[in-house]
């Protein structure tokens, strides 16, 4: 088959987005160019790669199998590009950085500082929970990942760069706010709003509950920290969240972070890459930048206004 890497990139992006138009926007191409590339690829393969019976493009069975090999080929090409860049030590090109949702409250500002020092490096962000980031790393879809708990599914280099405290948040008028310290046992009577299974925040909560032998009532499971904060503000329950996600709401009195026995739960932020991956000079530059500046940036953003429980 006379397949080009351009066709593979287009195919992989259409498969990811489920839309020719969104793929065209992501790749800075026209929609007709994307459609043509997919048709040319299907002509080379000899069978349809998408089922076109609905509005959203869905991979056919053959397409699902082919996507696995397309991603492998694209990942191998990226490794070759990174290896060649190491010989010249040129800090240019595209970096794909994965991050858990809690990191979106500080990482974009840190990347803006990095870009000012390294203007020739383009950074693309991918958002996911811990399990999703682990899958992206295993598939070589991201160069680096910013996350709390490093993956255990494969060998990786995980380097801590800052503390990552988790606190309990309540509505401002919650009875807990009148207590000097809330005993852990009191949480057993509270309705909890939790993140989805597979997220680092959910894992932190489960660890805390196991440590204190608690089995509280879960009233809502939401895969968005923003939605969890809104639910807490509405008085629907309490939640354990990263301190780094509540700065705006806490400073404006929209949520409270009462002192609770055993909290804050202290974790660490890590910059992670797969052990087998040979980082490009640009990726190494970002890794060093995060390790050098990450802690100070977080302290500047959250240190002075942190709840008194810290």
C-alpha positions in Angstrom: 0.0 0.0 0.0 1.3 3.4 -1.0 0.1 5.2 2.2 1.4 8.6 3.3 1.9 9.8 6.9 -0.3 12.8 6.0 -3.2 10.4 5.3 -2.5 8.5 8.5 -2.6 11.8 10.5 -5.8 12.8 8.9 -7.4 9.4 9.5 -6.4 9.4 13.2 -7.7 12.9 13.8 -11.1 12.1 12.1 -11.3 8.9 14.2 -10.6 10.9 17.3 -13.0 13.7 16.7 -15.7 11.8 14.8 -16.1 14.8 12.4 -14.4 15.9 9.2 -15.0 19.5 10.0 -13.4 19.3 13.5 -10.5 17.3 12.1 -10.0 19.9 9.5 -9.9 22.6 12.2 -7.4 20.7 14.3 -5.1 20.0 11.4 -5.5 23.5 9.8 -6.8 22.0 6.6 -10.0 22.4 4.6 -12.8 19.9 5.0 -12.6 18.8 1.3 -8.9 18.1 1.8 -9.6 16.0 4.9 -12.4 14.1 3.0 -10.1 13.5 0.1 -7.3 12.1 2.3 -9.7 9.7 4.0 -11.1 8.5 0.6 -7.6 8.1 -0.8 -6.6 6.0 2.3 -9.7 3.9 2.0 -8.8 3.3 -1.6 -5.3 2.1 -0.6 -6.8 -0.2 2.1 -9.5 -1.5 -0.2 -12.4 -1.2 2.2 -14.3 1.5 4.1 -12.7 2.6 7.4 -15.8 4.5 8.6 -19.5 3.7 8.8 -21.3 6.7 7.3 -24.8 5.9 8.3 -25.1 8.7 11.0 -24.1 12.3 11.4 -21.0 11.4 13.4 -18.4 9.3 11.6 -17.9 6.0 13.4 -15.1 3.6 12.7 -15.9 0.4 10.9 -14.6 -2.8 12.3 -11.7 -2.6 9.7 -11.2 1.0 10.7 -10.8 0.1 14.4 -8.1 -2.4 13.6 -6.4 -0.1 11.1 -6.4 2.8 13.7 -4.2 0.7 16.0 -1.5 0.3 13.3 -1.9 3.9 12.2 -1.2 5.2 15.7 1.8 2.9 15.9 3.3 4.2 12.7 2.7 7.8 13.7 4.3 7.2 17.1 7.3 5.6 15.5 7.6 8.6 13.1 7.5 11.0 16.1 10.2 9.0 17.9 12.4 9.2 14.8 11.8 13.0 14.6 12.7 13.4 18.3 15.8 11.2 17.9 17.0 13.3 15.0 16.3 16.5 16.9 18.5 15.4 19.7 21.5 15.3 17.4 21.0 19.0 16.5 19.7 20.1 19.9 17.1 22.2 18.2 14.2 23.2 20.5 11.5 23.4 17.9 8.5 21.4 16.9 5.3 20.2 18.4 5.0 19.0 22.0 1.9 17.1 23.1 1.3 17.4 26.9 -1.3 15.4 28.8 -2.8 16.7 32.0 -5.5 15.7 34.5 -8.3 18.1 34.9 -7.0 19.5 38.2 -3.9 20.7 36.4 -5.8 23.0 34.1 -6.0 25.6 36.9 -2.2 26.2 36.8 -0.5 24.5 33.8 -1.6 26.9 31.0 0.0 29.8 32.9 3.2 27.7 33.4 3.2 26.8 29.7 2.8 30.5 28.8 5.9 31.3 30.7 7.7 28.4 28.9 6.6 29.6 25.5 8.0 33.0 26.2 11.4 31.4 26.7 11.0 28.9 23.9 8.9 30.6 21.2 9.7 28.0 18.5 8.1 25.2 20.5 4.3 24.6 19.9 2.6 22.9 22.8 -0.7 21.0 22.4 -2.7 20.0 25.5 -4.7 16.8 26.0 -7.1 16.5 28.9 -8.1 13.3 30.6 -8.4 11.5 33.9 -5.6 9.4 35.3 -6.6 6.2 33.5 -7.0 8.1 30.2 -3.6 9.7 30.5 -2.0 6.4 31.2 -3.6 5.0 28.0 -2.3 8.0 26.0 1.2 7.5 27.4 1.2 3.8 26.6 0.1 4.6 23.1 2.8 7.3 22.8 0.2 9.9 22.1 1.7 12.4 24.6 5.3 13.4 25.2 4.9 14.3 28.8 2.0 14.2 31.3 1.3 16.3 34.4 -0.6 14.2 36.9 -0.8 13.3 40.6 -0.4 9.5 40.9 2.0 8.1 38.2 0.8 5.1 36.2 1.7 1.6 37.4 0.8 -0.2 34.2 4.2 0.4 32.5 7.7 1.6 33.4 7.9 5.4 33.5 9.9 8.3 34.9 7.8 10.3 37.3 9.4 13.3 39.0 7.6 15.3 41.7 7.7 19.0 41.3 5.2 20.4 43.9 2.9 19.4 46.7 -0.7 18.6 45.7 -3.1 19.0 48.7 -6.7 17.8 48.7 -9.3 19.4 51.0 -13.0 18.9 51.8 -15.3 21.7 50.4 -18.8 22.5 51.6 -21.3 25.2 51.0 -20.4 28.4 52.9 -23.4 28.0 55.3 -22.6 24.3 56.1 -22.6 23.5 59.9 -18.9 22.2 59.5 -17.8 25.8 59.0 -18.7 26.6 62.7 -16.4 23.9 64.0 -12.8 24.4 64.9 -12.0 20.9 63.6 -14.4 18.4 62.0 -13.9 14.8 63.2 -13.5 12.3 60.4 -16.4 10.3 61.8 -18.8 13.2 61.1 -18.3 12.6 57.4 -20.1 9.3 57.5 -23.4 11.3 57.7 -22.6 13.6 54.8 -23.8 13.2 51.2 -20.7 13.1 49.0 -20.3 14.3 45.4 -17.5 12.4 43.8 -15.4 12.2 40.7 -15.6 9.2 38.4 -13.7 6.0 39.0 -10.3 6.1 37.4 -9.6 9.7 38.4 -6.8 10.6 40.9 -9.2 12.7 43.0 -11.5 9.7 43.4 -8.6 7.5 44.4 -7.5 10.1 47.0 -11.0 10.1 48.5 -11.2 6.4 48.6 -7.8 6.2 50.4 -8.9 8.7 53.0 -12.2 6.9 53.6 -10.4 3.6 53.9 -7.9 5.0 56.4 -10.7 6.3 58.6 -13.1 3.3 58.0 -15.8 5.5 56.6 -18.6 4.5 54.1 -20.5 7.8 53.4 -23.4 8.1 51.1 -22.5 9.0 47.5 -25.3 11.1 46.1 -23.7 12.1 42.8 -20.8 11.0 40.6 -19.6 13.6 38.1 -16.6 13.6 35.8 -16.1 17.4 36.0 -14.5 19.3 38.9 -16.3 22.4 37.8 -19.7 20.7 38.0 -18.8 19.3 41.4 -18.0 22.7 42.7 -21.4 24.0 41.4 -23.2 21.1 43.1 -21.4 21.8 46.4 -22.2 25.6 46.2 -25.9 24.6 45.7 -25.8 22.6 48.9 -26.2 19.2 47.4 -23.4 17.7 49.3 -19.7 17.9 50.2 -16.7 16.9 48.1 -12.9 16.2 48.3 -11.1 18.2 45.7 -7.7 19.4 44.9 -6.9 22.7 46.6 -5.5 24.0 43.3 -9.1 23.9 41.8 -10.9 26.1 44.3 -8.9 29.4 44.4 -11.5 31.6 42.8 -14.5 30.1 44.6 -12.7 30.1 48.0 -11.5 33.7 47.8 -15.0 34.9 46.9 -16.7 33.0 49.7 -18.6 30.6 47.3 -17.3 27.5 49.0 -15.8 26.8 52.4 -12.9 24.5 53.2 -13.3 23.6 56.9 -10.5 22.0 59.0 -11.1 18.2 58.9 -9.3 15.5 60.8 -6.7 13.9 58.5 -6.9 16.7 55.9 -5.5 18.1 53.8 -4.5 14.9 52.1 -1.1 15.7 50.8 -0.1 14.3 47.4 2.5 15.4 44.8 2.3 16.7 41.3 4.5 14.8 38.9 5.9 15.3 35.4 5.8 11.9 33.8 7.1 10.2 30.6 7.4 6.6 29.6 10.7 5.1 30.5 11.3 3.8 27.0 10.6 7.2 25.3 13.6 9.2 24.0 12.6 12.8 24.7 13.3 15.5 22.1 15.3 18.5 23.2 12.0 20.5 23.3 10.4 17.9 25.6 13.5 17.9 27.8 13.4 21.7 28.0 9.8 21.6 29.1 10.5 18.8 31.7 13.3 20.9 33.2 11.2 24.0 33.2 8.4 22.3 35.1 10.8 20.8 37.6 12.5 24.2 38.1 9.5 26.5 38.1 6.4 24.4 38.9 6.5 24.7 42.7 7.2 28.4 42.7 4.3 29.0 40.3 1.9 27.0 42.4 3.0 28.8 45.5 2.5 32.2 43.8 -1.0 31.2 42.6 -2.3 29.5 45.7 0.0 29.9 48.6 -1.1 33.3 50.1 -4.8 32.6 49.7 -4.8 29.0 50.8 -7.5 28.0 53.4 -6.4 28.2 57.0 -6.5 24.4 57.3 -3.1 24.4 55.5 
